[in-house]
């Protein structure tokens, strides 16, 4: 074993084998309140004092911490904490980095909590010497220092990075770290944002004789209070009721907005409280496990309204207790408590305790009233369209911008196109109570049993690729749509779709495998969203004349029809709406022919100008429409993070580490290519108030 490694091993043995100093470094100041931490790296104390990431033992050499290509982001994190507020902070890092020749940079970050970091200085902003070395010390700019004062702790992070992607000689060195602090008075009670709620909780507990109700993960699984998890469609499921909902309650009650592949994560935790008589006040104490992966914005909702929001995250894994005053007088009856996070951070609830002056108890989820029913407004089969004859690109691509590439084999593909398609069922809640669609059956068996395995199945295997129910819960008279996409349609002459309800009799529809006489091609509104345009296409036979238009199952009165007998195969119905539609809402449009309901489809209300691609689309519009698209033109990192977008660009160049958010690196285009894109964008971009697409850049 080499000497440096032996010294490190002995140090680790003497400190219990840990790679960090527990909770950090305690600020032990002198009488004047001054504190200094100094490490010249002559000993491997950094392995004890710092929290390390990607720092192997051999990165320490006596007198320096070093790095070389292709190693990324070797990180030392120090926490300095005490019981007095910090009045001044100064950090000095003696370092060397060769950015121009070896792709190296050293960076200094500061934080107040170990989670939110500010880059205060980087070596790549320094002027290099003739050999490419940037050697100026890293220190806090005086104007930034006040941002990190006034708390009882401060975090310092030093990062040695090499972004060249190749093996190099030593490219980074950190030879000395000095942290100077001055501390003052101890924080007062106002420093605890929950001090008032904590005191109110204690008073309420004493006044009620310490009576309370608790949902606690420590309780045996079969003896826990009733609780439920929100599924992706908004329905509340009991633990274990749905095998596709990933719930593991060994450490608490989990929820998170992430994609898990074959399963779904629960979006929120819900519990129901029964109040026997009007109660005031009523409070909740919620204990949550805080980690670096936890949500930064946990919402607590009471009867559907947000009553409190908390930052749950913590650099260390700790349990955090939050106190919530439930506003107003709580009337006798059933109330709902829900915990949810709007971001992808994890929330692990360990315990929920409620206390109040009235008699309260946990309750089961209220059931939907019985008597629900659905009626089918429209149900038909949609075969895949024939490939366009002599097309320039049929599942191929353009050879150049001017001339297309015709692939003969592709022209002959899918001669059985009519056997590949989908079924669409449009339904309306015909009862006076809300209904919820629980599941579907296809030809007498659960639809999941008809899924096609893309890996193991034949290319033309019959079965279901995907299906969608939107929405699953329907208010009285509300309409919805069921869409089932086949790979190759199942055998037989028709598909039988059974729509099962949570609180009513199932609806069964038989759908022949034949092309409908007419289909609705396109639905849109005018700019003010008070006029509806419905384009209908004739597919076969003589469907008759278009005689009317429906919206959400109701006949429209003010309708004007153009081409009622489908001249050229197309007809247009225009209707003045009784009320303005809301952007992004879903509705159902239908057309009737000769007085009969012919066909209906679900559509979404989109802005008058909306993106059909990711070229020249304003980021704000992408955010409004929940579009997470790769932008053709590179966007600044700050813009992408603001609107939660990913970004790439075209053109040759080197990968740049900060070109995209969340670790997705963009491509830095060659200067001339980037200049051409920018010039083209400036020439052709549409007026700001339109936010649409006018011209595609061909560079």
Secondary structure, DSSP 8 states (H G I E B T S, - for coil): --HHHHHHHHHHHHTTT-SS-TT-EE----TTSEEEEEE-SSS-THHHHSEEES--GGGEETTEEEEETT---EEEEEEEE-SS-EEEEEEEEEEEEEHHHH-EEEEEEEESSSSSEEEEEEGGGS---TTSEE---EE--HHHHGGG-SSSEEEEEEEEEE-S-S--SEEEEEEEEEEEEEE-----GGG-TTHHHHHHHHHHHHHTTT--EEEETTS-GGGS---EEE-TTS-EEETTS-TTEE---SSSEEE---B-SSSEE--EEEEEEEESS-BS-EEEEEEEEE-TTB-S-EEEEETTEEEEEE----SS-EEEEEEEEE-S-B-SEEEEEEEEESSS-BEEEEEEEEEESS-EEEE------S-B-EEEEEEEEEE-----TT-S-SSS--SSSSS----HHHHHTTTTGGGSEEEEEEEEE-SSS-EEEEEEEETTEEGGGGB--TTTS-TT-BSEEEEEEE-SEE-TT-EEEEEEEESB--SSSEEEEEEEESSB--EEEEEESSB-SEEEEEEEE-TTS-EEEEEEEE-SS----EEEEEETTEE-SSEEEESTT-GGGEEEEEEE-SS---TT-EEEEEEEETTEEEEEEEEE---SS--SSSTT--HHHHHHTT---EESS---HHHHHHHT-EE---SS--EETTSSGGG--EE---HHHHHHHHHHHHHH---TTT---------
